[in-house]
């Protein structure tokens, strides 16, 4: 973001979700550590190491997400700056066609889980779509959008999409 641009809106993830992920990861990682250090049961050591590494990494991601400034969306008059785990992307208003709610269903055995994200649909001639051609085609085929925001930042998905569409329309008018 240049020094001249002023943010119109700054969205930051809510910490409660990441605190929950951290707590669950620590508990399950501790369970993995107990399996690794159990001298009576060598059969579970491999599973213990798997749990320890997997949930240790999940706890590390949660800690990074809890650091202020590691993840955010900044809306400016030129476009959107998205930052997730210190990785930054800029989407110019001229490249964005619209925002909406990307939904898909995933089956876990007999259980169905619905996922929702705020999707970004880029214009056909945008540089972003050309640069990420394969990924955007796959994403469009699966959920109808080329990209998505990493969080809903405390808003309902439809509310956030409508809010961002309002900024998009305002940028086109003026």
C-alpha positions in Angstrom: 0.0 0.0 0.0 1.5 3.4 -0.9 1.7 6.2 1.5 -0.9 8.3 -0.3 -3.7 5.7 -0.2 -6.0 5.9 2.8 -7.9 2.8 3.9 -11.6 3.0 3.6 -12.2 -0.2 5.5 -9.8 -2.5 7.5 -11.0 -6.1 8.3 -9.2 -8.3 10.8 -10.0 -11.9 11.8 -11.7 -12.5 15.0 -9.3 -14.0 17.6 -11.9 -16.4 19.2 -11.8 -18.8 16.3 -8.0 -19.0 16.3 -7.9 -19.3 20.1 -10.2 -22.3 19.8 -8.0 -23.8 17.1 -5.0 -23.3 19.3 -6.6 -24.9 22.3 -7.8 -28.0 20.4 -4.4 -28.3 18.7 -2.6 -28.2 22.0 -4.8 -30.8 23.6 -4.6 -33.2 20.7 -0.9 -32.5 20.3 -0.4 -33.4 24.0 -2.3 -36.6 23.3 0.2 -37.4 20.6 3.1 -36.7 22.9 1.6 -39.1 25.5 1.4 -41.8 22.8 5.0 -41.2 21.9 6.3 -41.3 25.4 4.3 -44.3 26.5 6.9 -47.0 27.2 4.4 -49.9 27.2 2.9 -49.4 23.8 5.3 -49.2 20.8 2.5 -49.9 18.3 1.1 -46.3 18.8 4.4 -44.4 18.5 3.9 -43.8 14.8 0.4 -42.5 15.3 1.6 -40.4 18.2 4.3 -38.8 16.1 1.8 -38.1 13.4 -0.6 -36.4 15.9 2.2 -34.5 17.5 3.5 -33.1 14.2 0.1 -32.4 12.7 -1.4 -30.6 15.7 1.9 -28.9 16.4 1.7 -27.3 13.0 -1.9 -26.4 13.5 -1.0 -24.7 16.8 1.8 -22.8 15.0 -0.7 -21.6 12.3 -3.1 -20.5 15.1 -0.3 -18.6 16.9 0.7 -16.8 13.7 -2.9 -15.9 13.0 -3.2 -14.4 16.5 -0.3 -12.0 15.9 -1.7 -8.6 15.1 -1.2 -7.6 11.5 -0.5 -11.1 10.2 -3.9 -11.3 8.4 -6.2 -8.6 7.3 -8.1 -7.1 4.4 -7.6 -3.4 3.6 -10.1 -1.8 1.2 -8.8 1.4 -0.5 -9.9 3.5 -3.4 -7.6 1.5 -5.7 -8.6 -2.0 -4.7 -8.2 -4.6 -2.0 -5.0 -5.6 -0.2 -5.4 -9.1 1.3 -2.8 -10.3 3.8 -3.0 -13.9 5.1 -0.2 -15.3 7.3 2.1 -12.4 6.2 1.5 -13.1 2.4 0.2 -10.1 0.6 -2.0 -9.9 -2.6 -3.4 -6.8 -4.3 -6.6 -7.0 -6.3 -7.4 -3.8 -8.3 -11.0 -2.8 -8.6 -10.5 -2.8 -12.4 -9.7 -6.6 -12.3 -12.7 -7.5 -10.2 -16.1 -8.4 -11.7 -18.0 -9.0 -8.5 -18.1 -10.6 -5.0 -20.4 -13.4 -3.9 -20.7 -16.4 -1.6 -18.9 -19.4 -2.7 -20.4 -22.6 -1.3 -19.6 -26.3 -1.6 -20.5 -29.4 0.2 -18.0 -32.0 1.4 -19.0 -35.5 2.5 -17.2 -37.1 5.5 -18.5 -40.6 5.4 -22.2 -40.4 6.2 -21.9 -36.7 7.3 -22.2 -33.7 5.1 -20.4 -30.5 5.8 -21.2 -27.2 4.0 -18.4 -24.7 3.4 -18.8 -21.0 2.6 -16.3 -18.3 1.7 -16.6 -14.8 0.2 -15.7 -15.5 -3.4 -14.1 -13.1 -5.9 -14.9 -13.3 -9.6 -12.3 -11.6 -11.8 -12.9 -10.1 -15.2 -11.9 -12.2 -18.2 -9.1 -9.8 -19.3 -7.6 -9.3 -15.8 -3.9 -9.9 -15.2 -4.7 -11.9 -12.1 -6.8 -14.4 -14.0 -4.1 -14.7 -16.7 -1.4 -15.2 -14.1 -3.3 -17.9 -12.1 -5.0 -19.4 -15.2 -5.1 -23.0 -14.1 -6.0 -22.3 -10.5 -8.7 -19.9 -11.4 -10.2 -22.3 -13.9 -10.3 -25.1 -11.3 -11.8 -22.8 -8.7 -14.4 -21.5 -11.1 -15.4 -25.0 -12.0 -15.8 -26.1 -8.4 -17.5 -23.1 -6.8 -18.1 -20.5 -9.5 -15.5 -18.0 -8.3 -11.8 -17.5 -9.2 -10.6 -16.6 -5.7 -11.8 -16.1 -2.2 -11.1 -14.1 1.0 -9.4 -16.2 3.7 -12.0 -15.3 6.4 -15.3 -13.6 6.8 -14.0 -11.2 9.5 -17.0 -11.3 11.8 -19.5 -10.6 9.1 -22.0 -13.0 7.6 -20.7 -14.1 4.2 -23.5 -12.4 2.2 -23.2 -9.2 4.2 -19.4 -9.0 3.5 -19.9 -9.7 -0.2 -22.6 -7.0 -0.4 -20.4 -4.5 1.5 -17.4 -5.2 -0.9 -19.7 -5.0 -3.9 -20.8 -1.6 -2.7 -17.1 -0.4 -2.6 -16.7 -2.0 -6.1 -19.7 0.0 -7.5 -18.5 3.2 -5.8 -15.0 2.8 -7.5 -16.7 2.4 -10.9 -18.8 5.5 -10.5 -16.1 7.8 -9.3 
